[in-house]
Amino acid sequence: MTSERPIGIFDSGIGGLTVTATIMQALPTERLLYFGDGAHVPYGPRSLEEVRGFSFAITEALLERGAKVIVIACNTASAAALRALREAYPDVPFVGMEPAVKPAVEHTRTGVVGVIATVATFQSELYATIVERFAHGVEVLHQPCPGLVKQIEAGEFDTPATEAMLRGWLEPLLARNIDALVLGCTHYPIVRPLIERIVGPEVRVIDPAPAIARQLQRVLHRDGIAAPADQQRELLCYTSGDPDGFARMMLRLGMVDVSVQQAQWSNGMLLLG
């Protein structure tokens, strides 16, 4: 059985495009419907309850557009809403983000790994559960990065200001002898070259996007809803922010020939086109 319906993907802004690009490579015949919530970015400083409300409204809008599965390409939204969404929509497959603590722990030699993420992600039950499950015998250092998502959304990918911010967060982790660094926010891979320059070759930088693409592929085949083998790939993007600015960011990320359409929030509901 196959399904021509699209995969719904959402994030607070452009960060989820790092996951989307990986999905496009892994699943070249799938149609993708992406929403970036530019009106509310960043999610990190917001309460989990507020982010949960956004996530429910976005999910409803994507389902109305025919989404066959929902990918929450945002660590903060996954932490805030993944469990509640699965309970509320038992017939809808959800794939969420979680900090890749497990592979970091499996590959550490020093016994110390670092995680960078938003404050909301670190405050969540999901993060605490992951550390409890996988970090046996390994010290996991968590470092919030307030303001980094705003820098990335502003296009400050490799500037002195962004580098100074990252050094302030990463150098204390390096001083504690980490040899693995987990990127716990989908925005952070956008500045991965800068991060790798700071931490050096001895520290493994871990992006969970490939694991998310593999999990999505498993879900599609498990449920018999993978796209037909001859289907033409399609990516349709919406943003509640500035479509022109969003399109410019997509170009900077190497995603060309993609239309970005305006979405609107109205009385707590999301309207896509």
The 8 nearest C-alpha neighbors of each residue, nearest first, counted from 0:
[[1, 223, 224, 2, 225, 222, 227, 226],
 [2, 0, 224, 225, 226, 227, 223, 3],
 [3, 1, 224, 226, 4, 225, 227, 0],
 [2, 4, 226, 5, 1, 227, 30, 230],
 [3, 5, 2, 67, 65, 66, 6, 30],
 [6, 4, 30, 66, 31, 32, 67, 7],
 [5, 7, 31, 66, 68, 67, 32, 30],
 [6, 8, 69, 32, 66, 61, 33, 70],
 [9, 7, 70, 33, 69, 71, 32, 72],
 [10, 8, 34, 71, 72, 33, 35, 15],
 [9, 11, 73, 35, 15, 72, 12, 36],
 [10, 12, 36, 40, 35, 41, 42, 37],
 [13, 11, 35, 37, 36, 10, 14, 40],
 [12, 14, 16, 15, 35, 152, 186, 10],
 [186, 15, 13, 185, 16, 12, 17, 10],
 [14, 16, 72, 10, 18, 17, 185, 13],
 [15, 17, 19, 18, 14, 13, 20, 249],
 [18, 16, 15, 20, 19, 14, 185, 21],
 [17, 19, 208, 15, 21, 16, 20, 22],
 [20, 18, 16, 22, 21, 17, 23, 15],
 [19, 21, 23, 17, 22, 18, 16, 24],
 [20, 22, 18, 24, 19, 23, 25, 209],
 [23, 21, 19, 25, 212, 24, 20, 26],
 [24, 22, 20, 26, 27, 21, 25, 19],
 [23, 25, 21, 22, 26, 27, 20, 19],
 [24, 26, 22, 23, 27, 21, 212, 213],
 [27, 25, 23, 22, 24, 28, 29, 216],
 [26, 28, 23, 24, 29, 232, 25, 22],
 [29, 27, 232, 230, 231, 26, 226, 228],
 [30, 28, 232, 226, 27, 26, 31, 5],
 [29, 31, 233, 5, 232, 234, 6, 28],
 [32, 30, 234, 6, 5, 233, 7, 29],
 [31, 33, 7, 235, 6, 234, 236, 8],
 [34, 32, 236, 8, 9, 7, 237, 235],
 [35, 33, 9, 237, 238, 236, 8, 36],
 [34, 36, 12, 238, 10, 11, 37, 9],
 [37, 35, 11, 239, 12, 38, 238, 39],
 [36, 38, 240, 239, 40, 12, 39, 35],
 [39, 37, 240, 239, 36, 40, 238, 264],
 [38, 40, 37, 36, 41, 11, 42, 239],
 [41, 39, 11, 37, 42, 12, 38, 36],
 [40, 42, 43, 39, 11, 148, 149, 44],
 [41, 43, 40, 45, 44, 11, 50, 75],
 [42, 44, 117, 119, 45, 41, 118, 75],
 [45, 43, 42, 119, 118, 46, 41, 117],
 [46, 44, 42, 43, 47, 49, 50, 119],
 [45, 47, 49, 48, 50, 44, 119, 43],
 [46, 48, 79, 50, 49, 51, 45, 119],
 [47, 49, 51, 46, 50, 52, 79, 45],
 [48, 50, 52, 46, 51, 47, 53, 45],
 [49, 51, 53, 47, 52, 48, 76, 54],
 [52, 50, 80, 48, 54, 49, 79, 53],
 [53, 51, 49, 55, 50, 54, 48, 56],
 [52, 54, 50, 56, 51, 55, 57, 49],
 [55, 53, 51, 57, 52, 56, 58, 50],
 [54, 56, 58, 52, 57, 53, 59, 51],
 [55, 57, 59, 53, 58, 54, 268, 269],
 [58, 56, 60, 54, 59, 55, 53, 269],
 [57, 59, 55, 61, 60, 56, 54, 62],
 [58, 60, 62, 56, 57, 61, 63, 55],
 [61, 59, 63, 57, 58, 62, 269, 56],
 [62, 60, 64, 58, 63, 59, 66, 7],
 [63, 61, 66, 65, 59, 64, 60, 58],
 [62, 64, 60, 65, 61, 59, 66, 58],
 [65, 63, 61, 62, 66, 60, 271, 5],
 [64, 66, 62, 63, 4, 67, 61, 5],
 [65, 67, 62, 5, 7, 6, 68, 61],
 [68, 66, 6, 4, 5, 65, 69, 91],
 [67, 69, 92, 6, 66, 93, 7, 91],
 [70, 68, 7, 93, 8, 6, 71, 94],
 [71, 69, 8, 94, 72, 93, 95, 7],
 [70, 72, 95, 73, 9, 8, 77, 94],
 [73, 71, 15, 10, 9, 70, 96, 8],
 [72, 74, 10, 76, 71, 75, 185, 77],
 [73, 75, 77, 96, 184, 76, 78, 97],
 [74, 76, 120, 78, 77, 73, 119, 79],
 [77, 75, 79, 78, 73, 74, 80, 50],
 [78, 76, 81, 74, 80, 75, 95, 79],
 [77, 79, 75, 76, 125, 123, 80, 120],
 [80, 78, 47, 76, 51, 77, 75, 50],
 [79, 81, 51, 83, 77, 82, 76, 84],
 [82, 80, 77, 84, 83, 85, 78, 79],
 [81, 83, 85, 84, 80, 86, 79, 77],
 [82, 84, 86, 80, 85, 81, 87, 79],
 [85, 83, 87, 81, 86, 82, 88, 80],
 [86, 84, 88, 82, 83, 89, 87, 81],
 [85, 87, 83, 84, 89, 88, 82, 81],
 [86, 88, 84, 85, 89, 83, 82, 90],
 [87, 89, 85, 91, 90, 86, 84, 92],
 [90, 88, 85, 86, 91, 87, 92, 84],
 [89, 91, 88, 92, 85, 87, 86, 93],
 [90, 92, 88, 89, 68, 93, 67, 85],
 [93, 91, 68, 69, 90, 94, 218, 67],
 [94, 92, 69, 70, 68, 91, 95, 85],
 [95, 93, 70, 71, 69, 215, 92, 96],
 [96, 94, 71, 77, 70, 93, 81, 72],
 [97, 95, 74, 77, 72, 73, 71, 98],
 [96, 98, 74, 99, 95, 77, 183, 126],
 [97, 99, 183, 100, 181, 96, 182, 207],
 [100, 98, 101, 207, 102, 181, 97, 103],
 [99, 101, 103, 98, 102, 104, 181, 130],
 [100, 102, 104, 103, 133, 99, 105, 134],
 [103, 101, 105, 104, 100, 99, 106, 205],
 [102, 104, 100, 101, 106, 105, 179, 107],
 [103, 105, 101, 102, 107, 106, 100, 134],
 [106, 104, 102, 103, 107, 101, 100, 133],
 [107, 105, 103, 104, 102, 108, 179, 178],
 [108, 106, 104, 110, 109, 105, 103, 178],
 [107, 109, 110, 106, 178, 111, 104, 105],
 [108, 110, 111, 107, 178, 177, 176, 112],
 [109, 111, 137, 107, 108, 138, 112, 136],
 [112, 110, 138, 177, 109, 137, 139, 176],
 [113, 111, 177, 179, 139, 180, 178, 140],
 [114, 112, 140, 180, 139, 141, 177, 181],
 [113, 115, 181, 141, 180, 142, 140, 182],
 [116, 114, 142, 183, 182, 143, 141, 181],
 [117, 115, 183, 143, 184, 144, 120, 114],
 [118, 116, 43, 143, 120, 119, 144, 121],
 [117, 119, 121, 143, 120, 43, 122, 44],
 [120, 118, 122, 43, 117, 121, 75, 123],
 [121, 119, 75, 117, 123, 122, 118, 78],
 [120, 122, 118, 119, 123, 126, 117, 116],
 [123, 121, 119, 120, 118, 124, 126, 127],
 [124, 122, 125, 120, 121, 126, 78, 119],
 [123, 125, 127, 126, 128, 122, 78, 121],
 [126, 124, 128, 123, 127, 78, 129, 97],
 [127, 125, 129, 128, 124, 123, 121, 130],
 [126, 128, 124, 130, 125, 129, 131, 123],
 [127, 129, 131, 125, 126, 130, 124, 132],
 [130, 128, 132, 126, 131, 127, 133, 125],
 [131, 129, 134, 127, 133, 132, 128, 126],
 [130, 132, 128, 129, 133, 134, 127, 135],
 [133, 131, 129, 130, 128, 134, 135, 101],
 [132, 134, 130, 101, 135, 131, 129, 100],
 [133, 135, 130, 137, 131, 136, 104, 132],
 [134, 136, 137, 133, 131, 132, 138, 130],
 [135, 137, 134, 138, 110, 104, 133, 111],
 [138, 136, 110, 134, 135, 111, 139, 104],
 [137, 139, 111, 110, 112, 140, 136, 134],
 [140, 138, 112, 113, 111, 137, 141, 134],
 [141, 139, 113, 114, 112, 138, 142, 172],
 [142, 140, 114, 113, 115, 139, 143, 121],
 [141, 143, 115, 114, 144, 140, 116, 168],
 [144, 142, 117, 116, 118, 115, 145, 141],
 [143, 145, 147, 117, 116, 146, 142, 115],
 [146, 144, 147, 143, 117, 118, 148, 44],
 [145, 147, 149, 148, 144, 150, 41, 164],
 [146, 148, 150, 149, 145, 144, 151, 161],
 [147, 149, 151, 150, 146, 152, 186, 41],
 [150, 148, 152, 146, 147, 151, 153, 41],
 [151, 149, 147, 153, 155, 148, 152, 146],
 [150, 152, 154, 148, 153, 155, 149, 156],
 [151, 153, 149, 154, 150, 148, 13, 12],
 [154, 152, 150, 151, 155, 149, 156, 148],
 [153, 155, 151, 152, 156, 150, 248, 157],
 [156, 154, 150, 151, 153, 157, 158, 161],
 [157, 155, 154, 190, 151, 158, 189, 161],
 [158, 156, 155, 161, 193, 162, 159, 190],
 [157, 159, 161, 160, 155, 162, 156, 163],
 [158, 160, 162, 161, 163, 157, 164, 155],
 [161, 159, 163, 158, 162, 164, 155, 157],
 [162, 160, 164, 158, 163, 159, 165, 157],
 [161, 163, 159, 165, 164, 160, 166, 158],
 [164, 162, 160, 166, 161, 165, 159, 167],
 [165, 163, 161, 167, 162, 166, 160, 168],
 [166, 164, 162, 168, 167, 163, 169, 161],
 [167, 165, 169, 163, 168, 170, 164, 162],
 [166, 168, 164, 165, 169, 170, 163, 171],
 [167, 169, 165, 166, 170, 171, 164, 142],
 [170, 168, 166, 172, 171, 165, 167, 173],
 [169, 171, 173, 172, 166, 168, 167, 174],
 [172, 170, 174, 173, 169, 168, 175, 167],
 [173, 171, 175, 169, 174, 170, 177, 113],
 [174, 172, 170, 176, 175, 171, 177, 169],
 [173, 175, 171, 172, 176, 170, 177, 169],
 [174, 176, 172, 173, 177, 171, 111, 170],
 [177, 175, 173, 174, 178, 111, 172, 109],
 [178, 176, 111, 112, 173, 179, 175, 113],
 [177, 179, 202, 112, 203, 107, 201, 176],
 [180, 178, 203, 112, 202, 177, 103, 204],
 [179, 181, 113, 204, 114, 112, 205, 203],
 [180, 182, 114, 205, 183, 99, 204, 113],
 [183, 181, 206, 115, 184, 205, 187, 114],
 [182, 184, 116, 98, 115, 181, 114, 74],
 [185, 183, 116, 186, 74, 187, 182, 73],
 [184, 186, 14, 187, 15, 73, 188, 17],
 [14, 187, 185, 184, 188, 189, 148, 15],
 [186, 188, 189, 185, 190, 184, 182, 191],
 [189, 187, 191, 190, 186, 185, 206, 17],
 [190, 188, 187, 191, 186, 156, 17, 14],
 [191, 189, 188, 193, 187, 192, 156, 194],
 [190, 192, 188, 194, 193, 189, 195, 187],
 [193, 191, 195, 194, 190, 196, 189, 188],
 [192, 194, 196, 191, 190, 195, 197, 157],
 [195, 193, 191, 197, 196, 192, 198, 190],
 [196, 194, 192, 198, 197, 193, 199, 191],
 [195, 197, 193, 194, 199, 198, 192, 200],
 [196, 198, 194, 195, 199, 193, 166, 169],
 [199, 197, 195, 196, 202, 194, 200, 173],
 [200, 198, 196, 195, 201, 197, 202, 194],
 [199, 201, 202, 198, 203, 195, 196, 204],
 [202, 200, 199, 178, 203, 198, 179, 177],
 [203, 201, 178, 179, 200, 198, 199, 204],
 [202, 204, 179, 180, 178, 205, 201, 200],
 [205, 203, 180, 179, 181, 202, 206, 195],
 [204, 206, 181, 182, 180, 203, 207, 99],
 [205, 207, 182, 208, 181, 188, 204, 209],
 [208, 206, 210, 209, 99, 205, 211, 98],
 [207, 209, 211, 18, 210, 206, 212, 21],
 [210, 208, 212, 211, 207, 21, 213, 206],
 [209, 211, 213, 207, 208, 212, 214, 206],
 [212, 210, 208, 214, 209, 213, 215, 207],
 [211, 213, 215, 209, 22, 210, 214, 216],
 [214, 212, 216, 210, 215, 211, 217, 209],
 [213, 215, 217, 211, 216, 212, 210, 218],
 [216, 214, 212, 218, 217, 213, 211, 219],
 [215, 217, 213, 219, 214, 218, 212, 220],
 [218, 216, 214, 220, 215, 219, 221, 213],
 [217, 219, 221, 215, 216, 220, 222, 214],
 [220, 218, 225, 224, 216, 222, 217, 221],
 [219, 221, 223, 217, 222, 218, 225, 224],
 [222, 220, 218, 219, 223, 217, 224, 216],
 [221, 223, 219, 220, 224, 218, 225, 217],
 [224, 222, 220, 0, 221, 1, 225, 219],
 [223, 225, 1, 2, 219, 222, 0, 220],
 [226, 224, 219, 1, 2, 220, 223, 227],
 [225, 227, 2, 1, 3, 29, 28, 228],
 [228, 226, 230, 229, 1, 225, 3, 2],
 [227, 229, 230, 226, 28, 225, 231, 1],
 [230, 228, 227, 231, 28, 226, 232, 29],
 [231, 229, 28, 227, 228, 232, 226, 29],
 [230, 232, 28, 233, 229, 29, 30, 27],
 [233, 231, 28, 30, 29, 27, 230, 234],
 [232, 234, 30, 31, 231, 235, 29, 28],
 [235, 233, 31, 32, 30, 236, 257, 232],
 [234, 236, 32, 33, 31, 258, 233, 257],
 [237, 235, 33, 259, 34, 32, 260, 258],
 [238, 236, 260, 34, 259, 261, 262, 33],
 [237, 239, 35, 240, 262, 34, 261, 36],
 [238, 240, 262, 37, 38, 36, 263, 261],
 [239, 241, 37, 38, 238, 242, 36, 261],
 [240, 242, 244, 243, 245, 239, 238, 37],
 [243, 241, 245, 244, 259, 261, 260, 246],
 [244, 242, 246, 245, 241, 247, 259, 248],
 [243, 245, 247, 241, 246, 242, 248, 240],
 [244, 246, 242, 248, 243, 247, 241, 249],
 [245, 247, 249, 243, 248, 244, 242, 259],
 [248, 246, 244, 250, 249, 245, 243, 251],
 [249, 247, 251, 245, 250, 246, 252, 244],
 [250, 248, 246, 252, 254, 251, 247, 245],
 [249, 251, 253, 247, 254, 252, 248, 255],
 [252, 250, 248, 249, 253, 247, 254, 154],
 [251, 253, 249, 250, 254, 248, 189, 16],
 [254, 252, 250, 251, 255, 249, 248, 20],
 [255, 253, 249, 250, 252, 257, 256, 251],
 [254, 256, 257, 250, 253, 249, 252, 246],
 [257, 255, 258, 254, 250, 246, 234, 249],
 [258, 256, 255, 259, 234, 235, 254, 236],
 [257, 259, 235, 236, 260, 256, 246, 234],
 [260, 258, 236, 237, 242, 246, 257, 235],
 [261, 259, 237, 242, 236, 258, 238, 262],
 [260, 262, 238, 237, 242, 239, 272, 263],
 [263, 261, 239, 271, 238, 270, 272, 237],
 [262, 264, 270, 239, 269, 265, 261, 271],
 [263, 265, 269, 268, 270, 267, 266, 262],
 [264, 266, 268, 267, 269, 263, 270, 262],
 [267, 265, 268, 264, 269, 263, 270, 56],
 [266, 268, 265, 264, 269, 56, 53, 52],
 [267, 269, 265, 266, 264, 56, 270, 57],
 [270, 268, 264, 263, 56, 60, 57, 265],
 [269, 271, 263, 262, 264, 272, 268, 60],
 [270, 272, 262, 269, 60, 263, 237, 261],
 [271, 262, 270, 261, 260, 263, 237, 269]]
